[in-house]
Amino acid sequence: MKCMHCQGTMVKGVAPFHIDKKGYHLTLDEVPAWICQQCGEFYFDEPQVDSIQEIIRKLEDGTERLSDVA
Ligand SMILES: [Zn+2]
C-alpha cells in the first residue's frame, strides 16, 4: 500500500480521529490506521471507518434526543 500524496510506504499504527459537529465534538485518541512513513498522512481501513460512522450515528441520535425538550 502506497501513500496517495507522496507514494511513501504505509505502515500499520494508530492515529487520532477528530470531528467537529454542531452540538458535539468527537475525539478518538487511538484508531488503527495506515500511516505514511514519509509525510505522516494516514488512512483508516473500512472496518474503522464503519465503526467511526456508527459512533457518529449514535452520537447524533443521542444529541437529538437530548435537545428534544418537548
Ligand atoms: Zn505520504
N, CA, C, O and the ligand as a Tripos MOL2 file, in Angstrom:
@<TRIPOS>MOLECULE
protein
  281   279    71     0     0
PROTEIN
NO_CHARGES

@<TRIPOS>ATOM
      1 N           0.8380   -1.2010    0.0000 N.3       1 MET1
      2 CA          0.0000    0.0000    0.0000 C.3       1 MET1
      3 C           0.8830    1.2650    0.0000 C.2       1 MET1
      4 O           1.8010    1.4040    0.8080 O.2       1 MET1
      5 N           0.5750    2.1660   -0.9220 N.am      2 LYS2
      6 CA          1.3730    3.3890   -1.0690 C.3       2 LYS2
      7 C           0.5340    4.6160   -0.7060 C.2       2 LYS2
      8 O          -0.6880    4.6320   -0.8570 O.2       2 LYS2
      9 N           1.2310    5.6290   -0.2260 N.am      3 CYS3
     10 CA          0.5740    6.8870    0.1270 C.3       3 CYS3
     11 C           0.0640    7.5830   -1.1380 C.2       3 CYS3
     12 O           0.7590    7.6470   -2.1520 O.2       3 CYS3
     13 N          -1.1660    8.1020   -1.0550 N.am      4 MET4
     14 CA         -1.7580    8.7760   -2.2170 C.3       4 MET4
     15 C          -1.1070   10.1310   -2.4830 C.2       4 MET4
     16 O          -1.1870   10.6610   -3.5910 O.2       4 MET4
     17 N          -0.4600   10.6850   -1.4540 N.am      5 HIS5
     18 CA          0.1330   12.0130   -1.5870 C.3       5 HIS5
     19 C           1.5620   11.9540   -2.1240 C.2       5 HIS5
     20 O           1.9240   12.6730   -3.0550 O.2       5 HIS5
     21 N           2.3750   11.0690   -1.5030 N.am      6 CYS6
     22 CA          3.8050   11.1020   -1.8140 C.3       6 CYS6
     23 C           4.3490    9.7540   -2.2810 C.2       6 CYS6
     24 O           5.5460    9.6250   -2.5340 O.2       6 CYS6
     25 N           3.4890    8.7590   -2.3960 N.am      7 GLN7
     26 CA          3.9080    7.4030   -2.7860 C.3       7 GLN7
     27 C           4.8120    6.7370   -1.7480 C.2       7 GLN7
     28 O           5.4750    5.7450   -2.0490 O.2       7 GLN7
     29 N           4.8400    7.2790   -0.5310 N.am      8 GLY8
     30 CA          5.6380    6.6980    0.5460 C.3       8 GLY8
     31 C           5.0390    5.3880    1.0230 C.2       8 GLY8
     32 O           3.9250    5.0270    0.6420 O.2       8 GLY8
     33 N           5.7850    4.6780    1.8600 N.am      9 THR9
     34 CA          5.3350    3.3930    2.3820 C.3       9 THR9
     35 C           4.3870    3.6060    3.5630 C.2       9 THR9
     36 O           4.6590    4.4050    4.4590 O.2       9 THR9
     37 N           3.2760    2.8790    3.5460 N.am     10 MET10
     38 CA          2.3070    2.9750    4.6290 C.3      10 MET10
     39 C           2.5490    1.8390    5.6220 C.2      10 MET10
     40 O           2.7290    0.6900    5.2200 O.2      10 MET10
     41 N           2.5550    2.1560    6.9030 N.am     11 VAL11
     42 CA          2.6970    1.1350    7.9330 C.3      11 VAL11
     43 C           1.5010    1.1850    8.8770 C.2      11 VAL11
     44 O           0.8780    2.2300    9.0640 O.2      11 VAL11
     45 N           1.1940    0.0170    9.4740 N.am     12 LYS12
     46 CA          0.0820   -0.0640   10.4320 C.3      12 LYS12
     47 C           0.4750    0.6320   11.7230 C.2      12 LYS12
     48 O           1.5890    0.4800   12.2240 O.2      12 LYS12
     49 N          -0.4660    1.3940   12.2440 N.am     13 GLY13
     50 CA         -0.2300    2.0790   13.5130 C.3      13 GLY13
     51 C          -1.5480    2.5740   14.0580 C.2      13 GLY13
     52 O          -2.6070    2.0450   13.7210 O.2      13 GLY13
     53 N          -1.4870    3.5770   14.8910 N.am     14 VAL14
     54 CA         -2.7140    4.2060   15.3590 C.3      14 VAL14
     55 C          -2.6540    5.6950   15.0970 C.2      14 VAL14
     56 O          -1.5860    6.3060   15.1340 O.2      14 VAL14
     57 N          -3.8100    6.2680   14.8320 N.am     15 ALA15
     58 CA         -3.8920    7.6970   14.5660 C.3      15 ALA15
     59 C          -5.1170    8.2460   15.2850 C.2      15 ALA15
     60 O          -6.0850    7.5220   15.5150 O.2      15 ALA15
     61 N          -5.0730    9.5210   15.6360 N.am     16 PRO16
     62 CA         -6.2430   10.1250   16.2640 C.3      16 PRO16
     63 C          -7.2860   10.5010   15.2210 C.2      16 PRO16
     64 O          -6.9580   10.8100   14.0750 O.2      16 PRO16
     65 N          -8.5350   10.4700   15.6330 N.am     17 PHE17
     66 CA         -9.6120   10.9340   14.7590 C.3      17 PHE17
     67 C         -10.3650   12.0270   15.4830 C.2      17 PHE17
     68 O         -10.7200   11.8780   16.6520 O.2      17 PHE17
     69 N         -10.6100   13.1260   14.7890 N.am     18 HIS18
     70 CA        -11.3320   14.2440   15.4170 C.3      18 HIS18
     71 C         -12.3460   14.8230   14.4500 C.2      18 HIS18
     72 O         -12.0680   15.0120   13.2650 O.2      18 HIS18
     73 N         -13.5310   15.1010   14.9830 N.am     19 ILE19
     74 CA        -14.5520   15.7270   14.1450 C.3      19 ILE19
     75 C         -15.3220   16.7600   14.9670 C.2      19 ILE19
     76 O         -15.7030   16.5040   16.1090 O.2      19 ILE19
     77 N         -15.5430   17.9270   14.3690 N.am     20 ASP20
     78 CA        -16.3320   18.9850   14.9940 C.3      20 ASP20
     79 C         -17.6690   19.0730   14.3030 C.2      20 ASP20
     80 O         -17.7620   19.3410   13.1050 O.2      20 ASP20
     81 N         -18.7170   18.8370   15.0980 N.am     21 LYS21
     82 CA        -20.0650   18.9330   14.5390 C.3      21 LYS21
     83 C         -20.8360   19.9490   15.3560 C.2      21 LYS21
     84 O         -20.4250   20.3330   16.4510 O.2      21 LYS21
     85 N         -21.9780   20.3830   14.7960 N.am     22 LYS22
     86 CA        -22.8390   21.2920   15.5290 C.3      22 LYS22
     87 C         -23.3750   20.5460   16.7540 C.2      22 LYS22
     88 O         -24.0920   19.5550   16.6160 O.2      22 LYS22
     89 N         -23.0290   21.0220   17.9400 N.am     23 GLY23
     90 CA        -23.5600   20.4160   19.1540 C.3      23 GLY23
     91 C         -22.6410   19.4340   19.8420 C.2      23 GLY23
     92 O         -22.8200   19.1580   21.0280 O.2      23 GLY23
     93 N         -21.6580   18.8950   19.1310 N.am     24 TYR24
     94 CA        -20.6990   17.9980   19.7850 C.3      24 TYR24
     95 C         -19.3700   17.9540   19.0330 C.2      24 TYR24
     96 O         -19.2710   18.3130   17.8600 O.2      24 TYR24
     97 N         -18.3670   17.5010   19.7540 N.am     25 HIS25
     98 CA        -17.0300   17.3440   19.1880 C.3      25 HIS25
     99 C         -16.5310   15.9660   19.5890 C.2      25 HIS25
    100 O         -16.5560   15.6050   20.7660 O.2      25 HIS25
    101 N         -16.0860   15.2130   18.6240 N.am     26 LEU26
    102 CA        -15.6610   13.8480   18.8990 C.3      26 LEU26
    103 C         -14.1540   13.7110   18.6710 C.2      26 LEU26
    104 O         -13.6350   14.0840   17.6190 O.2      26 LEU26
    105 N         -13.4690   13.1720   19.6700 N.am     27 THR27
    106 CA        -12.0440   12.8820   19.5360 C.3      27 THR27
    107 C         -11.7890   11.4440   19.9460 C.2      27 THR27
    108 O         -12.1010   11.0520   21.0710 O.2      27 THR27
    109 N         -11.2280   10.6620   19.0480 N.am     28 LEU28
    110 CA        -10.7990    9.3070   19.3520 C.3      28 LEU28
    111 C          -9.2700    9.3240   19.3360 C.2      28 LEU28
    112 O          -8.6600    9.7030   18.3370 O.2      28 LEU28
    113 N          -8.6580    8.9120   20.4460 N.am     29 ASP29
    114 CA         -7.2080    9.0420   20.5660 C.3      29 ASP29
    115 C          -6.4400    8.0620   19.6840 C.2      29 ASP29
    116 O          -5.4670    8.4270   19.0230 O.2      29 ASP29
    117 N          -6.8970    6.8150   19.6890 N.am     30 GLU30
    118 CA         -6.1060    5.7900   19.0050 C.3      30 GLU30
    119 C          -6.9780    4.9030   18.1330 C.2      30 GLU30
    120 O          -7.5940    3.9490   18.6070 O.2      30 GLU30
    121 N          -7.0170    5.2320   16.8670 N.am     31 VAL31
    122 CA         -7.7500    4.4200   15.8980 C.3      31 VAL31
    123 C          -6.7150    3.7060   15.0220 C.2      31 VAL31
    124 O          -5.8110    4.3460   14.4860 O.2      31 VAL31
    125 N          -6.8450    2.3760   14.8750 N.am     32 PRO32
    126 CA         -5.9230    1.6720   13.9880 C.3      32 PRO32
    127 C          -5.9690    2.2710   12.5860 C.2      32 PRO32
    128 O          -7.0470    2.4810   12.0290 O.2      32 PRO32
    129 N          -4.8040    2.5420   12.0220 N.am     33 ALA33
    130 CA         -4.7530    3.2240   10.7270 C.3      33 ALA33
    131 C          -3.4780    2.8630    9.9780 C.2      33 ALA33
    132 O          -2.5430    2.2970   10.5460 O.2      33 ALA33
    133 N          -3.4590    3.1980    8.7040 N.am     34 TRP34
    134 CA         -2.2470    3.1200    7.8970 C.3      34 TRP34
    135 C          -1.6130    4.5020    7.9130 C.2      34 TRP34
    136 O          -2.2600    5.5030    7.6060 O.2      34 TRP34
    137 N          -0.3340    4.5400    8.2760 N.am     35 ILE35
    138 CA          0.3360    5.8260    8.3880 C.3      35 ILE35
    139 C           1.5190    5.8810    7.4290 C.2      35 ILE35
    140 O           2.3220    4.9500    7.3680 O.2      35 ILE35
    141 N           1.6220    6.9710    6.6850 N.am     36 CYS36
    142 CA          2.7180    7.1360    5.7390 C.3      36 CYS36
    143 C           3.9920    7.4770    6.4960 C.2      36 CYS36
    144 O           4.0170    8.4060    7.3040 O.2      36 CYS36
    145 N           5.0420    6.7220    6.2300 N.am     37 GLN37
    146 CA          6.3080    6.9520    6.9230 C.3      37 GLN37
    147 C           7.0010    8.2030    6.4130 C.2      37 GLN37
    148 O           7.8820    8.7490    7.0770 O.2      37 GLN37
    149 N           6.6030    8.6480    5.2450 N.am     38 GLN38
    150 CA          7.2750    9.7890    4.6370 C.3      38 GLN38
    151 C           6.6260   11.1200    5.0080 C.2      38 GLN38
    152 O           7.3120   12.0440    5.4450 O.2      38 GLN38
    153 N           5.3010   11.2240    4.8340 N.am     39 CYS39
    154 CA          4.6480   12.5200    5.0560 C.3      39 CYS39
    155 C           3.7090   12.5300    6.2550 C.2      39 CYS39
    156 O           3.2050   13.5890    6.6290 O.2      39 CYS39
    157 N           3.4600   11.3580    6.8710 N.am     40 GLY40
    158 CA          2.6430   11.3310    8.0790 C.3      40 GLY40
    159 C           1.1420   11.2940    7.8120 C.2      40 GLY40
    160 O           0.3410   11.2460    8.7460 O.2      40 GLY40
    161 N           0.7690   11.3160    6.5500 N.am     41 GLU41
    162 CA         -0.6460   11.1990    6.1790 C.3      41 GLU41
    163 C          -1.1730    9.8410    6.6500 C.2      41 GLU41
    164 O          -0.4350    8.8550    6.6350 O.2      41 GLU41
    165 N          -2.4480    9.7800    7.0700 N.am     42 PHE42
    166 CA         -2.9510    8.4770    7.4850 C.3      42 PHE42
    167 C          -4.3310    8.1820    6.9160 C.2      42 PHE42
    168 O          -5.1210    9.0820    6.6320 O.2      42 PHE42
    169 N          -4.5900    6.8900    6.7610 N.am     43 TYR43
    170 CA         -5.8600    6.4270    6.2140 C.3      43 TYR43
    171 C          -6.4280    5.3560    7.1280 C.2      43 TYR43
    172 O          -5.6930    4.5480    7.6940 O.2      43 TYR43
    173 N          -7.7440    5.3620    7.2630 N.am     44 PHE44
    174 CA         -8.4030    4.3290    8.0480 C.3      44 PHE44
    175 C          -8.9450    3.2600    7.1140 C.2      44 PHE44
    176 O          -9.4330    3.5550    6.0230 O.2      44 PHE44
    177 N          -8.8500    2.0060    7.5630 N.am     45 ASP45
    178 CA         -9.4460    0.9000    6.8140 C.3      45 ASP45
    179 C         -10.9650    0.9370    6.9590 C.2      45 ASP45
    180 O         -11.5110    1.6300    7.8170 O.2      45 ASP45
    181 N         -11.6220    0.1790    6.1060 N.am     46 GLU46
    182 CA        -13.0810    0.1710    6.0790 C.3      46 GLU46
    183 C         -13.7420   -0.1720    7.4280 C.2      46 GLU46
    184 O         -14.6970    0.4980    7.8230 O.2      46 GLU46
    185 N         -13.2470   -1.2160    8.1500 N.am     47 PRO47
    186 CA        -13.8840   -1.5340    9.4430 C.3      47 PRO47
    187 C         -13.8130   -0.3720   10.4270 C.2      47 PRO47
    188 O         -14.7490   -0.1420   11.1930 O.2      47 PRO47
    189 N         -12.6900    0.3640   10.4020 N.am     48 GLN48
    190 CA        -12.5420    1.5050   11.2980 C.3      48 GLN48
    191 C         -13.4610    2.6500   10.8570 C.2      48 GLN48
    192 O         -14.0700    3.3250   11.6870 O.2      48 GLN48
    193 N         -13.5490    2.8540    9.5530 N.am     49 VAL49
    194 CA        -14.4440    3.8960    9.0350 C.3      49 VAL49
    195 C         -15.8900    3.5740    9.4270 C.2      49 VAL49
    196 O         -16.6480    4.4560    9.8290 O.2      49 VAL49
    197 N         -16.2560    2.2860    9.3000 N.am     50 ASP50
    198 CA        -17.6020    1.8450    9.6860 C.3      50 ASP50
    199 C         -17.8570    2.1150   11.1620 C.2      50 ASP50
    200 O         -18.9120    2.6310   11.5300 O.2      50 ASP50
    201 N         -16.8820    1.7620   12.0160 N.am     51 SER51
    202 CA        -17.0200    1.9630   13.4560 C.3      51 SER51
    203 C         -17.1880    3.4360   13.7880 C.2      51 SER51
    204 O         -18.0320    3.8050   14.6040 O.2      51 SER51
    205 N         -16.3770    4.2780   13.1490 N.am     52 ILE52
    206 CA        -16.4550    5.7150   13.4010 C.3      52 ILE52
    207 C         -17.8290    6.2400   12.9890 C.2      52 ILE52
    208 O         -18.4370    7.0340   13.7070 O.2      52 ILE52
    209 N         -18.3150    5.7900   11.8240 N.am     53 GLN53
    210 CA        -19.6240    6.2360   11.3570 C.3      53 GLN53
    211 C         -20.7310    5.7830   12.3040 C.2      53 GLN53
    212 O         -21.7020    6.5030   12.5340 O.2      53 GLN53
    213 N         -20.5690    4.5680   12.8530 N.am     54 GLU54
    214 CA        -21.5280    4.0360   13.8200 C.3      54 GLU54
    215 C         -21.5570    4.9070   15.0860 C.2      54 GLU54
    216 O         -22.6250    5.2340   15.6040 O.2      54 GLU54
    217 N         -20.3620    5.2750   15.5720 N.am     55 ILE55
    218 CA        -20.2620    6.1340   16.7630 C.3      55 ILE55
    219 C         -20.9420    7.4720   16.4850 C.2      55 ILE55
    220 O         -21.7080    7.9650   17.3130 O.2      55 ILE55
    221 N         -20.6630    8.0620   15.3150 N.am     56 ILE56
    222 CA        -21.2380    9.3560   14.9550 C.3      56 ILE56
    223 C         -22.7660    9.2620   14.8900 C.2      56 ILE56
    224 O         -23.4780   10.1590   15.3410 O.2      56 ILE56
    225 N         -23.2550    8.1450   14.3120 N.am     57 ARG57
    226 CA        -24.7030    7.9490   14.2070 C.3      57 ARG57
    227 C         -25.3500    7.9180   15.5910 C.2      57 ARG57
    228 O         -26.3900    8.5350   15.8200 O.2      57 ARG57
    229 N         -24.7060    7.1770   16.5190 N.am     58 LYS58
    230 CA        -25.2370    7.0730   17.8770 C.3      58 LYS58
    231 C         -25.1840    8.4150   18.5950 C.2      58 LYS58
    232 O         -26.1050    8.7840   19.3240 O.2      58 LYS58
    233 N         -24.0870    9.1370   18.3760 N.am     59 LEU59
    234 CA        -23.9480   10.4570   18.9870 C.3      59 LEU59
    235 C         -25.0450   11.3930   18.4960 C.2      59 LEU59
    236 O         -25.6410   12.1340   19.2780 O.2      59 LEU59
    237 N         -25.3040   11.3500   17.1900 N.am     60 GLU60
    238 CA        -26.3200   12.2380   16.6220 C.3      60 GLU60
    239 C         -27.7090   11.8820   17.1270 C.2      60 GLU60
    240 O         -28.5230   12.7620   17.4080 O.2      60 GLU60
    241 N         -27.9760   10.5820   17.2380 N.am     61 ASP61
    242 CA        -29.2250   10.1150   17.8430 C.3      61 ASP61
    243 C         -29.3630   10.6600   19.2540 C.2      61 ASP61
    244 O         -30.3920   11.2220   19.6300 O.2      61 ASP61
    245 N         -28.2980   10.4800   20.0250 N.am     62 GLY62
    246 CA        -28.2970   10.8680   21.4320 C.3      62 GLY62
    247 C         -28.4580   12.3610   21.6220 C.2      62 GLY62
    248 O         -29.2530   12.8070   22.4500 O.2      62 GLY62
    249 N         -27.6950   13.1440   20.8450 N.am     63 THR63
    250 CA        -27.7580   14.5950   20.9970 C.3      63 THR63
    251 C         -29.1220   15.1150   20.5460 C.2      63 THR63
    252 O         -29.6220   16.1020   21.0850 O.2      63 THR63
    253 N         -29.7200   14.4530   19.5610 N.am     64 GLU64
    254 CA        -31.0570   14.8270   19.1060 C.3      64 GLU64
    255 C         -32.0760   14.6420   20.2230 C.2      64 GLU64
    256 O         -32.8900   15.5210   20.5040 O.2      64 GLU64
    257 N         -32.0050   13.4510   20.8600 N.am     65 ARG65
    258 CA        -32.9190   13.1560   21.9620 C.3      65 ARG65
    259 C         -32.7050   14.1170   23.1250 C.2      65 ARG65
    260 O         -33.6540   14.5460   23.7820 O.2      65 ARG65
    261 N         -31.4410   14.4420   23.3620 N.am     66 LEU66
    262 CA        -31.0720   15.3240   24.4590 C.3      66 LEU66
    263 C         -31.6840   16.7130   24.2750 C.2      66 LEU66
    264 O         -32.1100   17.3460   25.2410 O.2      66 LEU66
    265 N         -31.7220   17.1760   23.0290 N.am     67 SER67
    266 CA        -32.2130   18.5320   22.7730 C.3      67 SER67
    267 C         -33.7250   18.5500   22.5550 C.2      67 SER67
    268 O         -34.3180   19.6120   22.3610 O.2      67 SER67
    269 N         -34.3420   17.3750   22.5890 N.am     68 ASP68
    270 CA        -35.7860   17.2870   22.4010 C.3      68 ASP68
    271 C         -36.4900   17.5510   23.7250 C.2      68 ASP68
    272 O         -36.6890   16.6440   24.5330 O.2      68 ASP68
    273 N         -36.8640   18.8150   23.9300 N.am     69 VAL69
    274 CA        -37.4220   19.2090   25.2190 C.3      69 VAL69
    275 C         -38.9460   19.1760   25.2310 C.2      69 VAL69
    276 O         -39.5720   19.5110   26.2370 O.2      69 VAL69
    277 N         -39.5340   18.7760   24.1230 N.am     70 ALA70
    278 CA        -41.0000   18.8030   24.0130 C.3      70 ALA70
    279 C         -41.6590   17.7860   24.9490 C.2      70 ALA70
    280 O         -42.8850   17.6800   24.9810 O.2      70 ALA70
    281 ZN          2.8560   10.2260    2.1850 Zn       71 ZN71
@<TRIPOS>BOND
     1     1     2 1
     2     2     3 1
     3     3     4 2
     4     3     5 am
     5     5     6 1
     6     6     7 1
     7     7     8 2
     8     7     9 am
     9     9    10 1
    10    10    11 1
    11    11    12 2
    12    11    13 am
    13    13    14 1
    14    14    15 1
    15    15    16 2
    16    15    17 am
    17    17    18 1
    18    18    19 1
    19    19    20 2
    20    19    21 am
    21    21    22 1
    22    22    23 1
    23    23    24 2
    24    23    25 am
    25    25    26 1
    26    26    27 1
    27    27    28 2
    28    27    29 am
    29    29    30 1
    30    30    31 1
    31    31    32 2
    32    31    33 am
    33    33    34 1
    34    34    35 1
    35    35    36 2
    36    35    37 am
    37    37    38 1
    38    38    39 1
    39    39    40 2
    40    39    41 am
    41    41    42 1
    42    42    43 1
    43    43    44 2
    44    43    45 am
    45    45    46 1
    46    46    47 1
    47    47    48 2
    48    47    49 am
    49    49    50 1
    50    50    51 1
    51    51    52 2
    52    51    53 am
    53    53    54 1
    54    54    55 1
    55    55    56 2
    56    55    57 am
    57    57    58 1
    58    58    59 1
    59    59    60 2
    60    59    61 am
    61    61    62 1
    62    62    63 1
    63    63    64 2
    64    63    65 am
    65    65    66 1
    66    66    67 1
    67    67    68 2
    68    67    69 am
    69    69    70 1
    70    70    71 1
    71    71    72 2
    72    71    73 am
    73    73    74 1
    74    74    75 1
    75    75    76 2
    76    75    77 am
    77    77    78 1
    78    78    79 1
    79    79    80 2
    80    79    81 am
    81    81    82 1
    82    82    83 1
    83    83    84 2
    84    83    85 am
    85    85    86 1
    86    86    87 1
    87    87    88 2
    88    87    89 am
    89    89    90 1
    90    90    91 1
    91    91    92 2
    92    91    93 am
    93    93    94 1
    94    94    95 1
    95    95    96 2
    96    95    97 am
    97    97    98 1
    98    98    99 1
    99    99   100 2
   100    99   101 am
   101   101   102 1
   102   102   103 1
   103   103   104 2
   104   103   105 am
   105   105   106 1
   106   106   107 1
   107   107   108 2
   108   107   109 am
   109   109   110 1
   110   110   111 1
   111   111   112 2
   112   111   113 am
   113   113   114 1
   114   114   115 1
   115   115   116 2
   116   115   117 am
   117   117   118 1
   118   118   119 1
   119   119   120 2
   120   119   121 am
   121   121   122 1
   122   122   123 1
   123   123   124 2
   124   123   125 am
   125   125   126 1
   126   126   127 1
   127   127   128 2
   128   127   129 am
   129   129   130 1
   130   130   131 1
   131   131   132 2
   132   131   133 am
   133   133   134 1
   134   134   135 1
   135   135   136 2
   136   135   137 am
   137   137   138 1
   138   138   139 1
   139   139   140 2
   140   139   141 am
   141   141   142 1
   142   142   143 1
   143   143   144 2
   144   143   145 am
   145   145   146 1
   146   146   147 1
   147   147   148 2
   148   147   149 am
   149   149   150 1
   150   150   151 1
   151   151   152 2
   152   151   153 am
   153   153   154 1
   154   154   155 1
   155   155   156 2
   156   155   157 am
   157   157   158 1
   158   158   159 1
   159   159   160 2
   160   159   161 am
   161   161   162 1
   162   162   163 1
   163   163   164 2
   164   163   165 am
   165   165   166 1
   166   166   167 1
   167   167   168 2
   168   167   169 am
   169   169   170 1
   170   170   171 1
   171   171   172 2
   172   171   173 am
   173   173   174 1
   174   174   175 1
   175   175   176 2
   176   175   177 am
   177   177   178 1
   178   178   179 1
   179   179   180 2
   180   179   181 am
   181   181   182 1
   182   182   183 1
   183   183   184 2
   184   183   185 am
   185   185   186 1
   186   186   187 1
   187   187   188 2
   188   187   189 am
   189   189   190 1
   190   190   191 1
   191   191   192 2
   192   191   193 am
   193   193   194 1
   194   194   195 1
   195   195   196 2
   196   195   197 am
   197   197   198 1
   198   198   199 1
   199   199   200 2
   200   199   201 am
   201   201   202 1
   202   202   203 1
   203   203   204 2
   204   203   205 am
   205   205   206 1
   206   206   207 1
   207   207   208 2
   208   207   209 am
   209   209   210 1
   210   210   211 1
   211   211   212 2
   212   211   213 am
   213   213   214 1
   214   214   215 1
   215   215   216 2
   216   215   217 am
   217   217   218 1
   218   218   219 1
   219   219   220 2
   220   219   221 am
   221   221   222 1
   222   222   223 1
   223   223   224 2
   224   223   225 am
   225   225   226 1
   226   226   227 1
   227   227   228 2
   228   227   229 am
   229   229   230 1
   230   230   231 1
   231   231   232 2
   232   231   233 am
   233   233   234 1
   234   234   235 1
   235   235   236 2
   236   235   237 am
   237   237   238 1
   238   238   239 1
   239   239   240 2
   240   239   241 am
   241   241   242 1
   242   242   243 1
   243   243   244 2
   244   243   245 am
   245   245   246 1
   246   246   247 1
   247   247   248 2
   248   247   249 am
   249   249   250 1
   250   250   251 1
   251   251   252 2
   252   251   253 am
   253   253   254 1
   254   254   255 1
   255   255   256 2
   256   255   257 am
   257   257   258 1
   258   258   259 1
   259   259   260 2
   260   259   261 am
   261   261   262 1
   262   262   263 1
   263   263   264 2
   264   263   265 am
   265   265   266 1
   266   266   267 1
   267   267   268 2
   268   267   269 am
   269   269   270 1
   270   270   271 1
   271   271   272 2
   272   271   273 am
   273   273   274 1
   274   274   275 1
   275   275   276 2
   276   275   277 am
   277   277   278 1
   278   278   279 1
   279   279   280 2
@<TRIPOS>SUBSTRUCTURE
     1 MET1         2 RESIDUE 1 A MET
     2 LYS2         6 RESIDUE 1 A LYS
     3 CYS3        10 RESIDUE 1 A CYS
     4 MET4        14 RESIDUE 1 A MET
     5 HIS5        18 RESIDUE 1 A HIS
     6 CYS6        22 RESIDUE 1 A CYS
     7 GLN7        26 RESIDUE 1 A GLN
     8 GLY8        30 RESIDUE 1 A GLY
     9 THR9        34 RESIDUE 1 A THR
    10 MET10       38 RESIDUE 1 A MET
    11 VAL11       42 RESIDUE 1 A VAL
    12 LYS12       46 RESIDUE 1 A LYS
    13 GLY13       50 RESIDUE 1 A GLY
    14 VAL14       54 RESIDUE 1 A VAL
    15 ALA15       58 RESIDUE 1 A ALA
    16 PRO16       62 RESIDUE 1 A PRO
    17 PHE17       66 RESIDUE 1 A PHE
    18 HIS18       70 RESIDUE 1 A HIS
    19 ILE19       74 RESIDUE 1 A ILE
    20 ASP20       78 RESIDUE 1 A ASP
    21 LYS21       82 RESIDUE 1 A LYS
    22 LYS22       86 RESIDUE 1 A LYS
    23 GLY23       90 RESIDUE 1 A GLY
    24 TYR24       94 RESIDUE 1 A TYR
    25 HIS25       98 RESIDUE 1 A HIS
    26 LEU26      102 RESIDUE 1 A LEU
    27 THR27      106 RESIDUE 1 A THR
    28 LEU28      110 RESIDUE 1 A LEU
    29 ASP29      114 RESIDUE 1 A ASP
    30 GLU30      118 RESIDUE 1 A GLU
    31 VAL31      122 RESIDUE 1 A VAL
    32 PRO32      126 RESIDUE 1 A PRO
    33 ALA33      130 RESIDUE 1 A ALA
    34 TRP34      134 RESIDUE 1 A TRP
    35 ILE35      138 RESIDUE 1 A ILE
    36 CYS36      142 RESIDUE 1 A CYS
    37 GLN37      146 RESIDUE 1 A GLN
    38 GLN38      150 RESIDUE 1 A GLN
    39 CYS39      154 RESIDUE 1 A CYS
    40 GLY40      158 RESIDUE 1 A GLY
    41 GLU41      162 RESIDUE 1 A GLU
    42 PHE42      166 RESIDUE 1 A PHE
    43 TYR43      170 RESIDUE 1 A TYR
    44 PHE44      174 RESIDUE 1 A PHE
    45 ASP45      178 RESIDUE 1 A ASP
    46 GLU46      182 RESIDUE 1 A GLU
    47 PRO47      186 RESIDUE 1 A PRO
    48 GLN48      190 RESIDUE 1 A GLN
    49 VAL49      194 RESIDUE 1 A VAL
    50 ASP50      198 RESIDUE 1 A ASP
    51 SER51      202 RESIDUE 1 A SER
    52 ILE52      206 RESIDUE 1 A ILE
    53 GLN53      210 RESIDUE 1 A GLN
    54 GLU54      214 RESIDUE 1 A GLU
    55 ILE55      218 RESIDUE 1 A ILE
    56 ILE56      222 RESIDUE 1 A ILE
    57 ARG57      226 RESIDUE 1 A ARG
    58 LYS58      230 RESIDUE 1 A LYS
    59 LEU59      234 RESIDUE 1 A LEU
    60 GLU60      238 RESIDUE 1 A GLU
    61 ASP61      242 RESIDUE 1 A ASP
    62 GLY62      246 RESIDUE 1 A GLY
    63 THR63      250 RESIDUE 1 A THR
    64 GLU64      254 RESIDUE 1 A GLU
    65 ARG65      258 RESIDUE 1 A ARG
    66 LEU66      262 RESIDUE 1 A LEU
    67 SER67      266 RESIDUE 1 A SER
    68 ASP68      270 RESIDUE 1 A ASP
    69 VAL69      274 RESIDUE 1 A VAL
    70 ALA70      278 RESIDUE 1 A ALA
    71 ZN71       281 GROUP 0 **** ****
